[in-house]
Amino acid sequence: MDQIWQGTLTKMRVEHSTPVSYFLRDGFWDAGRRAPETSMNDLLGRTVELRFEGRIECVYCGRKSKKSFGQGFCFPCFRARAEADQCIVKPELCHHGDPDDPCRDEEFAQSQCFQPHVLYASLTSGVKVGITRRPNVPSRWIDQGAVAAIPLAVVPSRREVGLLEHRLAAAFADKTHWMRMLKTEHPDGDLAGGAQVLLDRMDEWGTAGVLSAEERARHSFTYPVNVWPEKVKSFSLDKNPVAGGRLDGIKGQYLIFETGVINVRKYTGYVASLHVA
C-alpha cells in the first residue's frame, strides 16, 4: 500500500456540498509545519488503512503524552487551558465572574464564549436540540452527522444559550445515538414538529432572540456513503494500531469501512499515516 498522508489526527474539515466533502487534516500544534490536507471523498470504494504510529502529541503545545485528554490535550493543558474547561462541554456550568473559580483565560472567554450562539434542532439519530457558535454553522451539524437542521434562536453568549439548552433538554434529547446515526441515510423523526415544540416552549418562557420564520430555514445534508453498515463495529487504535478496509462512506466524523467504523475526532493528537492500495 502507498502512504499518501502522515500527520497528527484532528477532526476532518468539511464542506457543505452534495454530498458533503471531507478532508483529512493535520492537527500538529505548530501550524506552519502541518502536512497538507487530503481529500477523503476521492478514496471511496478503495482499500484504505489509517495506521497509528504509536505517538500521541498534544495539539496545543506539542508535548508527548501516553494518553490524549479531551480533544487532543496533554494532561497539563487539560488542567489549565480554557478550551478544556468543563463549561466547554456543559456551558450551563460556566463560572465566569466567580472569584473563587475564575475563568482560565479572559481573552478566550471574550472571543469565544461571549459571542452570539445559535440554538437549533437537528435530525441525527433522531430529533435533538443543540447549540453552536454562529461561525460554526453549518459545519457543526455536519460533524454530528445531521441530515437536516433548523436554527431557532440566536443568544448573546455561550452561558445563556447553554442554560436555555439545558432547560429545553430536560424533556428533549440533546445527544446523538451514534450507532443508530451510522446505520441509515434517513433517520426517523419529525424535525419540523420537534422544532415547533421547542419554539412553543421558548414562546411560553418569553425567550429573547428567537429567529423569524424566514430565518428558520431548513438545512439538509447528504453524505458520501456507498454502503450503509447493517451492524456497527468500532475500531480502537489503542487496541489495534490499524483501522481500515474498503472505505464505504463518511458521515459525521466517522470513516465507514466494510469491516468497521472509526471516529477520527476521537483520536485527536494521535500521530498517524494514511495508506491506499
N, C-alpha and C positions, 0 to 999 in steps of 0.2 A: 504494500500500500504506500501511496505517496503522501508525505506530510505537506499540508498546504497552509498551516497556520500554527503558531505557538504563542501563548501569552498567559495572562492571569485572568481567570474567568470572572465575569461580572454579568449583569443581566443584558440580554441581547437588545440591540437597538431595533426599533420597529418603525415602519412607515405605514400610514393608513392608505393602502392601495387595495385593489381587488385581484387576487387575495392579498392579505397583509404581507408585507415584505419584512424579512428578518435578516439581521446582520450580527454575526459573532464578533464581539469587540474586546479589546484588551483593557483590563481594569488596573494595569500596573500603576503604582502610586505616582510615578513621575510621568506626567502627561507627554512630555517631549520625547520619551523613549518607548512609547507604546507601539505595538505592531499594528499594521493596517488592518481594518476590519474586513471580514469576508462574508459574502452573501450565502445564506443557508438555503434559500429557496432554490438556488441552482443545483443543490445536491439531492433534491427529492428523487427517490427511486434508485439512488446509488448506495453502495455499501460504504458506510461511514463509521469511523471509530473516534471517540473522544477519549484520550488517554491522559490520566492523571500522572504527572511527572514526579510525585512524591514530595512536593514542596508546597507549603502554604505561606503566603506573604500578605501582610496587612495592606489593603488597598489605600490606606490613608497615610501610613508612614513607612511602609516597606519592611517593617520588622518581621523576621521569620517566626512562625508560630506552629505549635503542634496541633492547634485547633483554631478554626475560624469562629469567631463570636459574632452574633447578629448578622449583619450584611457585610461580612468581609473584614471585621475588626480583629486586631490582636487584643489581648486582654487589657493592657494599659489604655488603649484607645477606647475600648468598650466601656471602661470605667470613667473616662474623662471627657470624651468628645460629645458635643451636643447632638450630633447625628445619631448617637446610640442611646440617648436618654429614653426613659420609659414612656415619655409623652409622645415620642415619635410613633410608637405602636398604639398607645392609648392616649390620644390627645386630651381626653377629658381629665387626665391626671396632670395636666400642665401645672407647674409650680412657679411660673414666672412671677416675680414680686414677693415670693416667700423669703423673708430674711433668714429663716432657719435652713432653707434649702434653695439657695439662689440658682438661677439659670446658669448652665455651664458656659454659655457663650452669648453675650448680649447681641453681638453683631449677627450671629446666626439667627437668633430669635427675631430680630427686626427684618432680616432679608428673607427668611423662610416661613416663620410662624405667623408673624403679624402682617400677613398678606392675604388677599382675597382667596378663599377656598370655595370649591363647588361641592354641594351635596347633590347626590344623584341616585337614581335607581338603575340597576343593570340586570341583565339576564345572563347568568353564567351557568351554574348547575341548576339554578332556579332564580327567582327574583330576589335581589338583595339591595340593601341601602349601603352607600359608601361615600367617602369624601376624598378630595384630592386638591392640590393647589391648581389654580386656574391654568398655568402654563403646561400642566401635565395632561390636559385634555387634548386628544383622545388616547394618548399612549397608556395612561393608567388603566383604561378599560381593556385595551388590547392585552396588557400584561396579565390581567386577571382572566383572560380567555372569554370575555363577554361577547356574545353575538349581537347584542344591542344595548344601548344605554340612553337614558334621558336625563339631562341636567335639570334640577328642580329649583335650586336656590344658590345664591352667592352670598357668603357670610364673611365679615371682615377679617377674622383671624382663625387660626387652627384650633385654639382653645374653644372659641364659641361654636364653631362647626362641629367639633368633637363632642361637646356637651349635647348638641342637638342630635347628632347621630346616635349617641348613647341612649338618649331618651326614646328615639324612634325605634332603635333596635331592641328595646325591651320587649316589643311584641312583633318584631320583624327581623328576618335573617340579615346578618351583616357579615357572613362568612361564605366562602365558596367551597363546596364539596368537590375537591379537585379530581378525584377518580371519576365521579359522575360527569364532570365537565369534559373530560377527555374522551368519553365514550360516544359522544353524539354531536352531530352537526346542528341539531335542532332541539335544544333542551326544552322541557316542559315549563310553562309559566306564563302568566298574563302580565307582561311588563306594563302595559298601559293601565291595567287595573291596579297593579301594585303601586305605580306612581301616583295614581289618584288617591289611594288610601293615605299615602304619605302627605300629599298636598292637603287633604281634608284635615289631617291632624295638625299640620302647621297652620292652617287657617283657624282652627279652633284655639290654638295657642297664641295667635297673633304674631307669628314669626315674621321678622323683617327679612327682606332680601329675596323673597320668592320671585322667580322669574315669570315673565309674561307668557301667555300661551304660545306666542310666536317664538320666544326664546327657548321654549321647552321642546325643541325638535328632537326627533328620534335619530340616533346614530346607529348604523348597522355595520357589522364586520363579517367578512368571510375569511376563513383560514386556509392555508395551503396544506391540505390533508388529502392524500390519495386513498388511504385505508384507515378506517376508524377501528381501534382495538376493541375486541369483544371483552377481554379481560385486561386489567391494568396491573402490570408488574413494574415496580420501580427499581432502577439501578441505584447502587450505592457505591460511590467512588472510594469510600472508606473501607469497604469490604472487598471490592474488586476494582482495580485501577482502570479498567477498560469498560466503556459503555458503547454499544454500537450494534450494527446490523444494517439491514436495508432501512433507509430513512423514509418512513411512510408519511410523515407530516410534522407540522409545528403548530402549537396552539398555546396561548398564554406565554409562559416562559419554558414550556416543555418541548423537548425533542421526542418525537414518537417514532420508535424503531419497531420493526416486526417482532423483536424479542423483548421489548420493554420500553419504559419511558424514563427521562431524566429531566429534572428541574434545573436548568442551567444556573438560575439565580441563587439557588440553594448553596451552590459551591463557589460563591464569590470568594476570591482570594486563593483559590486552588490554581497552581501553575499546571497548564495542560497543553496538549497538542491535538490537532485535528488531522485525521488521515482519511484518504479516499482511495478506493480501489479503482 
